[in-house]
Each structure stands twice: as structure tokens, then as C-alpha cells.
Amino acid sequence: MLDHVEIKVRDAEASRAFYDPALSALGLQALVSGRGFAGYGDTRPFFWIGQSGVAPTITMHVAFGCESRADVEAFYRAAIAAGGRDNGPPGIRAQYHPTYFGAFVLDPDGHNIEAVCHAPE
């Protein structure tokens, strides 16, 4: 089981302007932060951003599990409002399984950030 994940970002402050509201829609917040980094979670940080100072040469895909489809939609709206780029609006992705409801947004560095709910409607 994973304990935490870190992705590299060019500019931590610009990334926080995206991640703070986008992840807040999922009940997550920056629990630890400092110059050039932040750790997001609910009771402990498990998703970290770390500033590298240069644009990442490899982008990541990170998916956050949600309890409801409404949570997926809230994440998508907040992420787009925070400057994220659409990479797939909320909807069923039957190619994964019949109740896979996800939304995909590119962060400021092009990382593919997803919110997903596996539960039936």
C-alpha cells in the first residue's frame, strides 16, 4: 500500500494556487508547507508537491478516490476555476468498468489529476 506520493512542479506557489482549491473540494488541505513544498491530506499528508524550478520532463497521473459522483464534479469545477485545463469532464468511463465515474484536469505543469468514484449512482 502506498503511504505518500510526491510530484515535482516548476513553481510551488503557482501549483498551490491550483491545488489548494482543487483538493479542498475533496476535503483535503495543505497540512504541511514551506518554501517550495506542500503536503496535502485530511489527517496526514499523503500527496506532496515539491518545487524543482524547471518544468517537469515527465508528467504524472494521480487519481484521488471520491465517495460520490458529486465529489468528482465538485473537484472538476474547483480545478477548472483554479486554472486547470480540461482533460476529460466528469462522466462514466465504461472502458474501465461500468460505474467508473471520473474527471481529469491538467495542473499548471501538465500533470493529469483525476478524481474518481467507483460506486454506482
Secondary structure, 3 states (H helix, E strand, C coil): CCCCEEEEECCHHHHHHHHHHHHHCCCCEEEEEECCEEEEECCCEEEEEEECCCCCCCCCEEEEECCCHHHHHHHHHHHHHCCCEECCCCEECCCCCCCCEEEEEECCCCCEEEEEECCCC
